[in-house]
Amino acid sequence: MTSSPDTQPLPVQRITGKARLAGVLGWPVGHSRSPLLHNYWLRRYGVDGAYVPLPARPEAFEVAVRGLQAAGFRGANVTVPHKEAAFRLADVLDESARATGSVNTLIFQDDGMIRGLSTDGDGFVASLRAAGVDLPAVSHASTGRRVLLLGAGGAARSVAVSLAAAGMEVCITNRTRARADELAASLPGLSVCPWEEWEDRLGDYALLVNTTSLGMEGGPEPGFCPALERASAGLVVADIVYVPRVTPLMAEAQRRGLRTVGGLGMLLHQARLGFHAWFGVEPQVDAQTEAYVLASFSS
Ligand SMILES: NC(=O)c1ccc[n+]([C@@H]2O[C@H](COP(=O)([O-])OP(=O)(O)OC[C@H]3O[C@@H](n4cnc5c(N)ncnc54)[C@H](OP(=O)(O)O)[C@@H]3O)[C@@H](O)[C@H]2O)c1
């Protein structure tokens, strides 16, 4: 059994003159859980380093990045509204950044180049695997490898790219059809299902993923609870919304005996690559990490 943060006190954070530095660029950035998570890992692994919030207005984004690089930072996470600007600014892009046209992790290399990664989608797939949902093995005879993705925003794009790379056949459905068509046209192998019909077609899919903000506390429709009676017997229901931890969609799926995976794991797993690149340690996403971050939701 993993110890809770209460039973295993964290060491005091060590920040010397040689500390490694990183942070999160956003506007606004006050809602971000990244400083909490990265500083938790820094303390847990005894790393001499710090991770700070970096509020940067859109017009100041590039100046802020160049300034951080000049001041010796190792890199930064990038959140709304800077992900596309970070994509344009990076000198070297990994495959997921190229496929999504956005960057959420910047790494300042020793040769002066800026490397850009998009880790959301791979973080999502890693969270599924950590929850015991193996891809593409989740498929069964009646559904094949088909996944239904609700949403066509930034998160949907990253998740679609990584699910396709993991061998799944991705179908997009979105309230605004044109956005779904645009997303499907920009990536190979994607199909589109009309928003009004997806509940009736659920029997065709092995995995349902909500990437919209429906069901999110404070979002457009916090009570979002679609009909799941047509679900295939082995359907896995994943929701990338992580506040609340169990969304109404997940609660309904659980009531029907379906397996569910929440969004917190994605949030934690997407952070691992950056932490490793900046601070030189491969961090664990475990019950202790989850409990620490979850505690911040109630405070
Ligand atoms: N777990 C994680 O680590 C993680 C990471 C990233 C994002 N997220 C969460 O994922 C959600 C989406 O983020 P995003 O960056 O992709 O946002 P986004 O680009 O703004 O996309 C929002 C999506 O939600 C849909 N939507 C919004 N209101 C709706 C409504 N009333 N009815 C039907 N559809 C509606 C939009 O449909 P239209 O195109 O029709 O407007 C669009 O597909 C947010 O809740 C965010 O917190 C979680």
The ligand as a Gaussian input file, in Angstrom:
#p B3LYP/6-31G(d) Opt

LIG

0 1
 N       -7.146000      16.354000     -17.733000
 C       -6.343000      17.198000     -18.337000
 O       -5.107000      17.162000     -18.154000
 C       -6.910000      18.202000     -19.315000
 C       -6.065000      18.764000     -20.297000
 C       -6.621000      19.693000     -21.204000
 C       -7.982000      20.039000     -21.104000
 N       -8.758000      19.472000     -20.133000
 C      -10.188000      19.821000     -20.013000
 O      -10.786000      19.531000     -21.273000
 C      -11.861000      20.431000     -21.530000
 C      -11.737000      21.013000     -22.940000
 O      -10.524000      21.757000     -23.058000
 P      -10.062000      22.378000     -24.478000
 O       -8.762000      23.050000     -24.224000
 O      -10.149000      21.380000     -25.571000
 O      -11.201000      23.501000     -24.702000
 P      -11.695000      24.120000     -26.093000
 O      -10.627000      24.075000     -27.122000
 O      -12.302000      25.425000     -25.737000
 O      -12.888000      23.119000     -26.579000
 C      -14.096000      23.041000     -25.848000
 C      -14.938000      21.880000     -26.380000
 O      -16.107000      21.769000     -25.540000
 C      -17.281000      21.866000     -26.372000
 N      -18.367000      22.547000     -25.648000
 C      -18.260000      23.633000     -24.842000
 N      -19.489000      23.969000     -24.373000
 C      -20.369000      23.067000     -24.894000
 C      -21.772000      22.876000     -24.764000
 N      -22.539000      23.688000     -24.015000
 N      -22.354000      21.839000     -25.433000
 C      -21.599000      21.006000     -26.213000
 N      -20.257000      21.140000     -26.362000
 C      -19.651000      22.163000     -25.699000
 C      -16.839000      22.676000     -27.557000
 O      -17.748000      22.474000     -28.623000
 P      -17.945000      23.609000     -29.772000
 O      -16.837000      23.425000     -30.757000
 O      -19.297000      23.309000     -30.313000
 O      -17.884000      24.942000     -29.052000
 C      -15.435000      22.075000     -27.814000
 O      -15.534000      20.839000     -28.458000
 C      -11.806000      21.462000     -20.403000
 O      -12.768000      21.101000     -19.428000
 C      -10.412000      21.305000     -19.831000
 O      -10.337000      21.628000     -18.445000
 C       -8.252000      18.553000     -19.241000

